[in-house]
């Protein structure tokens, strides 16, 4: 079987200029390439972790060093990874970890747990050698945007959807994720995020929740979701998509069905979801203006897309 990897950098309005768009497209291409390189020497889990780690390191997306700030100005991140044999590892509200997806993989491979959070996750990162200097997560660009968000709050206009919309309008991406199929047909999925601007300290979204922000099942499909975490959790979006594919529905139709369910319950601008089925077919669906996405197979990046009207896949 030909190895395949697909990535996403979040669904939203993506109101960005040409220079920023070029950065986003390059970061997506680099992530696909990192995943394909990992597939050439390893398995599907290696591929999704390396693809997501590349996006965490890029600073372009709201994940890893690009993560946004909580209401108190902290950076608390979530990530999860799952192999197609049904084993998962995840971390939530973790601080000072440049690549939370690598820590999620450490949980998967070295513990009997699925989800480790907060200080416990940070101590696990210390044991795994994954801690990063706190200064890596702060820069002038994010500090300025944090100031804008706090002005919104002090003016009495703070509420969850308002903050989400403002963040995306400013050009901040959302959750990042990847799905892959290796040469043996094994599937894997991974998702990572910094959450949403001004979230409450300790808030956990869908990204570290198996069945919500990610899911992988050999012989069926693998998925990574992005959007409003609470809506994705309450819809169990990734697991719902897997059930539809397992029932015989084509993956592209299954994703559209899931997006339709979430839209009906929670409105538009709430979800994007990326998937790959057992045959290596890639699909994505979203109810937002745009979704940053890309895929490749063998040694070649096949497609990078951002806008709805672009050819995909």
C-alpha positions as CSV (number, residue, x, y, z in Angstrom):
1,X,0.0,0.0,0.0
2,X,1.2,3.5,-0.8
3,X,1.6,5.6,2.4
4,X,-0.6,8.6,2.7
5,X,-0.7,11.5,5.1
6,X,-3.1,14.5,5.4
7,X,-2.9,17.5,7.7
8,X,-5.1,20.5,8.7
9,X,-4.2,23.8,10.4
10,X,-7.7,24.7,11.6
11,X,-11.1,25.8,10.2
12,X,-12.3,29.4,10.5
13,X,-12.5,32.8,8.7
14,X,-8.8,33.0,8.0
15,X,-8.8,36.7,7.4
16,X,-5.1,37.0,6.5
17,X,-3.0,38.9,3.9
18,X,-1.0,37.3,1.1
19,X,2.2,37.1,3.2
20,X,0.6,35.3,6.0
21,X,-1.3,33.0,3.6
22,X,2.0,32.1,2.0
23,X,3.4,31.2,5.5
24,X,0.4,29.1,6.2
25,X,0.7,27.2,2.9
26,X,4.4,26.6,3.5
27,X,3.8,25.3,7.0
28,X,1.1,22.9,5.7
29,X,3.5,21.7,3.0
30,X,6.3,21.3,5.5
31,X,4.0,19.3,7.8
32,X,2.9,16.9,5.0
33,X,6.6,16.4,4.0
34,X,7.5,15.7,7.7
35,X,4.7,13.1,7.8
36,X,5.8,11.5,4.6
37,X,9.4,11.3,5.7
38,X,8.3,9.6,8.9
39,X,6.1,7.2,7.0
40,X,9.1,6.2,4.9
41,X,11.0,5.0,7.9
42,X,8.3,4.3,10.5
43,X,4.5,3.8,10.9
44,X,1.3,5.8,10.8
45,X,1.7,7.0,14.4
46,X,5.1,8.3,13.7
47,X,3.7,10.1,10.6
48,X,0.9,12.0,12.4
49,X,3.1,12.9,15.3
50,X,5.9,14.3,13.1
51,X,3.4,16.2,10.9
52,X,1.7,17.7,13.9
53,X,5.0,18.5,15.6
54,X,6.1,20.4,12.5
55,X,2.9,22.6,12.8
56,X,3.5,23.1,16.5
57,X,7.0,24.3,15.8
58,X,6.0,26.6,13.0
59,X,4.5,29.3,15.2
60,X,1.9,29.8,12.4
61,X,-0.9,27.9,14.1
62,X,-2.6,27.9,17.4
63,X,-0.6,24.9,18.7
64,X,2.7,24.3,20.3
65,X,4.8,27.5,20.4
66,X,2.0,29.4,18.5
67,X,-0.6,28.7,21.2
68,X,-2.8,31.5,22.4
69,X,-3.2,32.7,26.0
70,X,-5.7,31.8,28.7
71,X,-7.7,34.5,30.6
72,X,-4.8,34.9,33.0
73,X,-2.1,35.0,30.3
74,X,-0.9,31.4,30.6
75,X,-0.3,29.0,27.7
76,X,-2.1,25.7,28.3
77,X,-2.2,23.1,25.5
78,X,-4.0,19.9,24.7
79,X,-3.1,17.1,22.3
80,X,-4.0,13.5,21.5
81,X,-2.8,10.6,19.3
82,X,-4.4,7.3,18.5
83,X,-3.3,4.2,16.5
84,X,-5.7,2.1,14.5
85,X,-5.5,-0.7,16.9
86,X,-7.4,1.3,19.5
87,X,-4.7,2.6,21.7
88,X,-4.6,6.3,22.5
89,X,-2.5,8.8,24.5
90,X,-3.4,12.4,25.3
91,X,-2.5,15.4,27.5
92,X,-4.5,18.4,28.6
93,X,-3.8,21.8,30.1
94,X,-0.1,21.1,29.9
95,X,2.4,24.0,30.1
96,X,6.0,24.5,29.0
97,X,5.9,21.6,26.4
98,X,6.9,22.7,22.9
99,X,5.4,19.6,21.3
100,X,2.4,18.4,23.3
101,X,1.8,15.8,20.5
102,X,5.1,14.1,21.4
103,X,4.1,14.0,25.0
104,X,0.7,12.4,24.0
105,X,2.7,9.8,22.1
106,X,4.8,9.2,25.2
107,X,1.6,8.6,27.2
108,X,0.5,6.2,24.5
109,X,3.8,4.2,24.4
110,X,5.0,4.4,27.9
111,X,2.0,4.4,30.3
112,X,-1.2,2.5,30.8
113,X,-3.2,5.8,30.8
114,X,-5.1,7.5,28.1
115,X,-5.2,11.1,29.4
116,X,-2.8,12.9,31.7
117,X,-3.5,16.6,32.6
118,X,-2.0,19.7,34.2
119,X,0.9,19.4,36.6
120,X,1.0,15.7,36.2
121,X,1.4,16.1,32.4
122,X,4.2,18.6,33.0
123,X,6.1,16.3,35.3
124,X,5.7,13.5,32.7
125,X,7.2,15.9,30.1
126,X,10.1,16.6,32.5
127,X,10.7,12.8,32.8
128,X,10.5,12.5,29.0
129,X,12.8,15.4,28.3
130,X,10.1,17.4,26.5
131,X,10.1,20.6,28.6
132,X,10.8,23.8,26.8
133,X,11.6,27.3,28.1
134,X,8.5,29.2,28.9
135,X,9.7,32.2,26.9
136,X,9.2,30.2,23.7
137,X,5.5,30.6,24.0
138,X,5.4,34.4,24.3
139,X,6.1,37.0,21.6
140,X,5.2,40.6,20.9
141,X,2.6,39.6,18.3
142,X,0.6,37.4,20.6
143,X,1.1,39.9,23.5
144,X,-0.5,42.6,21.4
145,X,-3.5,40.4,20.5
146,X,-3.9,39.4,24.2
147,X,-4.1,43.1,25.0
148,X,-6.9,43.5,22.4
149,X,-8.8,40.5,23.9
150,X,-8.5,41.9,27.4
151,X,-10.0,45.2,26.2
152,X,-12.9,43.3,24.8
153,X,-13.3,41.7,28.2
154,X,-13.0,44.9,30.2
155,X,-15.6,46.5,28.0
156,X,-18.1,43.8,29.1
157,X,-18.2,42.2,25.7
158,X,-16.5,38.9,26.8
159,X,-18.3,35.7,26.0
160,X,-17.1,32.5,24.5
161,X,-18.3,32.9,20.9
162,X,-17.3,36.5,20.7
163,X,-13.7,35.7,21.7
164,X,-13.6,32.8,19.3
165,X,-14.8,35.0,16.4
166,X,-12.5,37.8,17.2
167,X,-9.5,35.5,17.4
168,X,-10.2,34.0,14.0
169,X,-10.9,37.5,12.5
170,X,-7.4,38.5,13.6
171,X,-5.9,35.7,11.6
172,X,-5.2,33.2,14.3
173,X,-5.5,29.6,13.2
174,X,-7.2,26.9,15.2
175,X,-6.4,23.3,16.2
176,X,-3.9,21.4,14.0
177,X,-4.1,17.7,13.2
178,X,-3.0,14.9,11.0
179,X,-4.2,11.5,9.8
180,X,-2.2,8.8,8.0
181,X,-2.1,5.3,6.5
182,X,1.2,3.5,6.4
183,X,2.4,0.8,4.0
184,X,0.9,-1.9,6.1
185,X,-2.5,-0.3,6.1
186,X,-2.4,0.9,9.7
187,X,-4.2,4.1,10.4
188,X,-3.5,6.9,12.9
189,X,-4.7,10.3,13.9
190,X,-3.3,13.2,16.0
191,X,-4.6,16.6,17.1
192,X,-3.1,19.5,19.0
193,X,-4.2,22.9,20.1
194,X,-3.6,25.9,22.4
195,X,-7.4,26.2,22.8
196,X,-9.1,29.6,22.4
197,X,-8.1,33.1,23.5
198,X,-9.1,34.0,27.0
199,X,-10.4,30.5,27.8
200,X,-10.7,29.8,31.6
201,X,-7.5,28.3,33.1
202,X,-7.9,24.5,33.0
203,X,-10.5,24.5,30.2
204,X,-10.1,21.4,28.0
205,X,-11.4,21.2,24.5
206,X,-12.0,18.3,22.1
207,X,-8.4,17.8,21.0
208,X,-7.3,15.3,23.7
209,X,-10.7,13.4,23.8
210,X,-10.7,10.2,21.8
211,X,-13.8,10.1,19.6
212,X,-14.3,13.8,19.7
213,X,-11.1,15.6,18.5
214,X,-9.5,12.4,17.0
215,X,-10.2,8.8,16.2
216,X,-8.4,6.0,14.4
217,X,-9.6,2.5,13.6
218,X,-7.8,0.0,11.3
219,X,-10.0,-1.3,8.5
220,X,-12.3,1.8,8.8
221,X,-10.8,5.3,8.9
222,X,-9.0,8.0,10.9
223,X,-10.1,11.5,11.7
224,X,-8.9,14.8,13.2
225,X,-11.4,17.6,14.1
226,X,-11.1,21.3,14.6
227,X,-13.5,24.1,15.7
228,X,-15.5,24.8,18.8
229,X,-14.3,22.1,21.3
230,X,-17.5,22.0,23.3
231,X,-19.6,21.4,20.2
232,X,-17.3,18.7,18.9
233,X,-17.2,16.9,22.3
234,X,-21.0,16.9,22.6
235,X,-21.3,15.6,19.1
236,X,-18.5,13.0,19.4
237,X,-17.7,14.1,15.9
238,X,-14.8,11.8,15.1
239,X,-16.4,8.7,16.4
240,X,-19.6,9.5,14.7
241,X,-17.8,9.8,11.4
242,X,-16.1,6.4,12.0
243,X,-19.5,4.8,12.6
244,X,-20.8,6.2,9.4
245,X,-17.8,4.9,7.4
246,X,-18.1,1.5,9.1
247,X,-21.8,1.4,8.0
248,X,-20.6,1.6,4.4
249,X,-20.9,5.3,3.8
250,X,-18.1,6.9,1.7
251,X,-15.8,9.0,3.8
252,X,-16.5,12.3,2.1
253,X,-20.2,11.9,2.6
254,X,-19.7,10.8,6.2
255,X,-17.8,13.9,7.0
256,X,-20.5,16.1,5.4
257,X,-23.1,14.3,7.4
258,X,-21.2,14.9,10.7
259,X,-20.7,18.6,9.8
260,X,-24.4,18.8,9.1
261,X,-25.3,17.4,12.5
262,X,-23.0,19.8,14.3
263,X,-24.3,22.7,12.3
264,X,-27.9,21.8,13.1
265,X,-27.2,21.6,16.8
266,X,-24.6,24.4,17.3
267,X,-24.8,26.6,14.2
268,X,-22.2,27.5,11.6
269,X,-18.5,28.3,12.2
270,X,-18.2,25.4,14.6
271,X,-16.4,22.5,13.0
272,X,-14.0,21.2,10.4
273,X,-13.0,17.6,10.1
274,X,-10.3,15.8,8.2
275,X,-10.3,12.0,7.5
276,X,-8.6,9.2,5.6
277,X,-10.2,5.8,5.0
278,X,-8.7,2.3,4.8
279,X,-8.1,2.7,1.1
280,X,-6.1,5.9,1.6
281,X,-8.8,8.2,0.3
282,X,-8.6,11.7,1.9
283,X,-11.6,13.9,2.6
284,X,-12.4,17.0,4.6
285,X,-15.6,19.0,5.4
286,X,-16.2,22.2,7.3
287,X,-19.0,24.8,8.0
288,X,-16.5,27.7,8.2
289,X,-15.3,30.1,5.6
290,X,-12.0,28.2,5.1
291,X,-10.0,25.3,6.4
292,X,-6.2,25.0,6.1
293,X,-5.4,21.5,4.8
294,X,-3.0,19.4,2.7
295,X,-2.1,15.9,1.8
296,X,0.5,13.8,0.1
297,X,1.5,10.2,-0.7
298,X,4.7,8.4,-1.4
299,X,7.3,11.2,-1.4
300,X,5.2,13.9,-2.9
301,X,3.0,16.7,-1.5
302,X,-0.1,16.4,-3.6
303,X,-2.3,19.3,-2.6
304,X,-2.4,22.3,-0.2
305,X,-5.7,24.2,0.1
306,X,-7.2,26.9,2.3
307,X,-10.3,28.3,0.7
308,X,-13.6,26.4,0.0
309,X,-13.4,26.8,-3.7
310,X,-10.0,25.3,-4.1
311,X,-9.6,21.8,-5.7
312,X,-9.6,19.2,-3.0
313,X,-8.4,16.6,-2.4
